Amino acid sequence: MDQFPVELVEKIFKLAACEIHTAISLARVSKPVNSWIIPSLYTSIHLRSDTDTMLLQRTLHGSSAMVLAPKIKTISFGFVHVPPGFGELLSQICTNLYHVNLSHHDLSDMMKSFRTLNRVQWLTVQGQLRIVELYHPIPYLGNVTHLHFPEDSPYHFHFQDSFPSVTHFSCAYRPAATSSGYKLRPGFLKQVLAKSNPGMQVIVVHVSLEWVLQSVPGAGDDEMLAYLERLEKEDKRVVVRPYEDLEDDVEAMWNYADGVIAKKETSLQ
């Protein structure tokens, strides 16, 4: 391919490297191809084990750190131990990191490790949240604008105290566990609206009627759908989606919601 311009060859290889296994294979072709492909592998980091975390920390302390660190935009944490100084290291050199994805089990401890990550604007919290309490302000989360709970709804929650800058909020609606079994609490959605920040622009609610019907005997799906449709019409910020449509790609989810809101606003003009 020597007869082609280097820029064109680079673009071809980068397009071919859209799938992770292909990218890893292409990175072994030659040193120039390696230098094109490897940085793209660091755009979204998934730390599934302590070994992954240790290897990333070693990389960010290495000679290639200044090239690779600015490429990191998203970091997802599994059930991993965050070594001392890891958060400070990320905040110092990962200048384009804007999205952190973590489990609710590690929320408090993990956030302590990221006190200096003031640039993080998107936060995704995985897992069921009944045990999560966010009553008190968390100053270093003050810049979070996009807050996503893909598997549950936070009941004890105050936006303006914990996340004063949030403009986009997303959660999954589940029937709530009570001492007498699971019960529908559609009113919680109204609480979310009531507690939302003045600058809130988008509220996405992912609902699984299967959860509702399995958990709450005799629950009427028609009644639930009617309530959600009414809520979506009454508040132009609200977007209701089937849980089954929830994407792993959070950016795609936010883009979809923004598009729905834009159509609503256009129809009202």
C-alpha positions in Angstrom: 0.0 0.0 0.0 3.0 2.2 -0.4 1.4 4.0 -3.4 -1.3 5.4 -1.2 -1.0 8.5 1.0 -0.2 7.8 4.6 -3.3 9.7 5.8 -5.5 7.5 3.7 -3.9 4.3 4.9 -4.3 5.4 8.5 -8.0 6.1 7.9 -8.5 2.7 6.3 -6.9 0.9 9.3 -8.9 2.9 11.8 -12.1 2.2 10.1 -11.2 -1.5 10.0 -10.5 -1.4 13.7 -14.0 -0.7 14.8 -14.3 -4.1 16.5 -12.0 -4.8 19.5 -10.7 -8.2 18.4 -10.0 -6.8 14.9 -8.2 -3.8 16.4 -5.9 -6.0 18.5 -5.0 -8.1 15.5 -4.3 -5.0 13.3 -2.1 -3.5 16.0 0.3 -6.3 15.4 0.7 -5.6 11.7 3.5 -3.0 12.1 4.8 -0.3 14.3 3.0 2.5 12.3 -0.3 0.7 12.4 0.2 0.0 16.1 0.6 3.7 16.7 -2.6 4.4 14.9 -4.7 1.7 16.5 -3.6 1.5 20.1 -4.8 5.0 21.2 -8.3 4.2 19.9 -8.5 1.2 22.2 -8.2 3.5 25.2 -11.3 5.6 24.4 -13.5 3.5 26.6 -11.8 1.5 29.4 -13.5 -1.4 31.2 -11.9 -2.5 34.4 -13.3 -5.9 35.2 -10.7 -7.1 37.7 -8.0 -5.8 40.0 -5.5 -6.9 37.4 -7.1 -4.7 34.8 -6.8 -1.7 37.2 -3.2 -2.5 38.0 -2.3 -2.7 34.3 -4.0 0.6 33.5 -2.2 2.3 36.4 1.1 0.9 35.2 0.4 2.2 31.7 -0.5 5.6 33.0 2.8 5.7 34.8 4.7 4.6 31.7 6.4 6.3 28.8 3.2 6.2 26.6 1.0 7.9 29.2 1.0 11.3 27.7 -0.2 9.9 24.4 -2.8 7.4 25.7 -4.2 9.2 28.8 -5.9 12.0 26.8 -7.6 9.4 24.7 -9.6 8.0 27.7 -13.1 9.4 27.7 -15.0 6.6 29.6 -14.0 4.3 32.5 -16.3 1.5 33.7 -15.5 -0.2 36.9 -16.5 -3.7 37.8 -16.1 -5.0 41.4 -12.5 -3.8 41.6 -10.2 -2.4 44.3 -9.1 1.1 43.5 -5.5 1.5 44.5 -4.3 4.6 46.5 -3.6 7.6 44.2 -5.4 6.1 41.2 -8.1 8.8 41.2 -5.6 11.6 41.5 -3.6 10.0 38.7 -6.6 9.9 36.4 -7.5 13.5 37.2 -4.0 14.8 36.4 -3.4 13.2 33.0 -6.8 11.9 31.7 -7.8 15.4 30.6 -10.7 14.2 28.4 -12.3 11.8 30.8 -16.0 12.7 31.2 -17.9 9.5 32.0 -17.5 7.2 35.0 -19.6 4.0 35.2 -19.6 2.1 38.5 -21.6 -0.2 40.7 -23.8 1.1 43.5 -22.0 -1.3 45.9 -18.8 0.8 45.4 -20.5 4.2 45.1 -19.3 5.7 48.4 -15.8 4.2 48.5 -15.3 4.7 44.8 -16.3 8.4 44.9 -13.8 9.0 47.7 -11.1 7.9 45.3 -12.2 10.5 42.8 -12.4 13.6 44.8 -10.3 15.5 42.2 -12.2 14.3 39.2 -14.1 17.5 38.8 -14.2 17.2 35.0 -16.5 14.1 35.1 -19.8 15.2 33.7 -21.5 11.8 33.1 -22.1 9.3 35.9 -23.7 5.9 35.5 -24.5 3.9 38.6 -25.3 0.2 38.1 -27.4 -2.1 40.3 -30.5 -1.9 42.5 -30.5 1.3 44.6 -32.7 0.7 47.6 -29.7 0.7 49.9 -28.1 3.8 48.3 -28.6 7.0 50.2 -27.5 10.3 48.7 -28.9 12.6 51.3 -25.8 14.7 51.8 -23.9 16.9 49.3 -21.0 15.4 47.4 -19.0 18.4 46.3 -16.8 16.6 43.8 -19.9 15.4 41.9 -21.1 19.0 41.5 -20.2 19.1 37.8 -22.2 15.9 36.8 -24.7 16.9 34.2 -25.9 13.4 33.0 -26.9 11.0 35.7 -28.0 7.5 34.7 -29.4 4.7 36.8 -30.0 1.9 34.3 -31.3 -0.8 36.7 -33.4 1.0 39.3 -34.8 4.2 40.7 -33.3 6.1 43.6 -36.1 6.8 46.1 -34.1 8.7 48.8 -32.6 11.3 46.6 -32.1 15.1 46.4 -30.8 16.4 43.1 -30.0 19.9 44.3 -27.9 18.7 47.2 -26.0 15.9 45.6 -26.1 16.8 41.9 -26.8 20.5 41.5 -25.7 20.6 37.9 -27.7 17.7 36.5 -29.6 18.5 33.3 -30.2 14.9 32.1 -31.5 12.2 34.4 -32.4 8.5 33.6 -33.6 5.6 35.6 -35.3 2.3 35.3 -38.7 1.9 37.0 -39.2 -1.1 39.3 -42.0 -2.0 41.7 -40.8 -1.2 45.2 -40.2 -3.9 47.8 -42.3 -3.4 51.0 -42.9 -5.5 54.1 -46.1 -6.9 52.4 -44.5 -7.6 49.1 -43.8 -5.5 46.0 -46.0 -2.5 45.3 -46.4 -0.1 42.4 -45.2 3.4 43.3 -45.8 5.4 40.2 -45.9 8.5 42.5 -42.2 8.3 42.8 -41.9 9.7 39.3 -43.7 12.8 40.4 -41.3 13.0 43.3 -38.4 12.9 40.8 -40.0 15.8 38.9 -40.7 17.7 42.0 -37.1 17.4 43.3 -35.5 18.0 39.9 -33.1 20.9 39.4 -34.5 24.1 37.7 -32.1 23.4 34.8 -33.3 19.8 34.3 -34.0 19.3 30.6 -34.4 15.6 30.1 -35.9 12.8 32.4 -35.8 9.4 30.9 -37.8 6.5 32.5 -37.2 3.0 31.3 -40.1 0.8 32.3 -40.4 -3.0 32.1 -44.1 -4.1 32.2 -42.7 -7.6 32.7 -41.2 -6.6 36.0 -44.5 -4.9 37.0 -46.7 -7.9 36.2 -44.3 -10.5 37.7 -43.8 -8.6 40.9 -47.3 -7.2 41.6 -50.1 -9.7 41.1 -53.1 -8.2 39.5 -51.3 -5.1 38.4 -52.9 -3.6 35.3 -50.5 -2.9 32.5 -53.1 -0.8 30.7 -53.4 1.4 33.8 -49.7 1.7 34.1 -49.2 2.6 30.5 -52.0 5.2 30.7 -50.3 6.8 33.7 -46.9 6.9 31.9 -48.4 8.3 28.7 -50.2 11.0 30.7 -47.0 11.9 32.6 -45.0 12.1 29.3 -47.6 14.5 27.8 -47.9 16.6 31.0 -44.2 17.3 31.3 -42.2 17.9 28.1 -39.0 16.9 29.8 -40.2 13.3 30.3 -39.3 10.5 27.9 -40.8 7.0 28.7 -39.2 4.0 27.0 -39.5 0.2 27.2 -36.7 -1.1 29.4 -35.9 -3.6 26.6 -34.8 -0.7 24.4 -32.2 0.4 26.9 -28.8 0.5 25.1 -25.4 -0.3 26.5 -24.3 2.8 24.6 -25.3 5.6 27.0 -24.5 8.3 24.5 -27.0 6.8 22.1 -29.6 6.8 24.8 -29.1 10.5 25.6 -29.0 11.4 21.9 -32.4 9.5 21.5 -33.9 11.4 24.4 -32.7 14.8 23.2 -34.2 14.0 19.9 -37.6 13.2 21.4 -37.5 16.4 23.5 -36.6 18.4 20.5 -39.6 17.0 18.6 -41.9 17.8 21.6 -40.7 21.4 21.6 -41.1 21.8 17.9 -44.7 20.5 18.1 -45.5 23.0 20.8 -44.4 25.9 18.7 
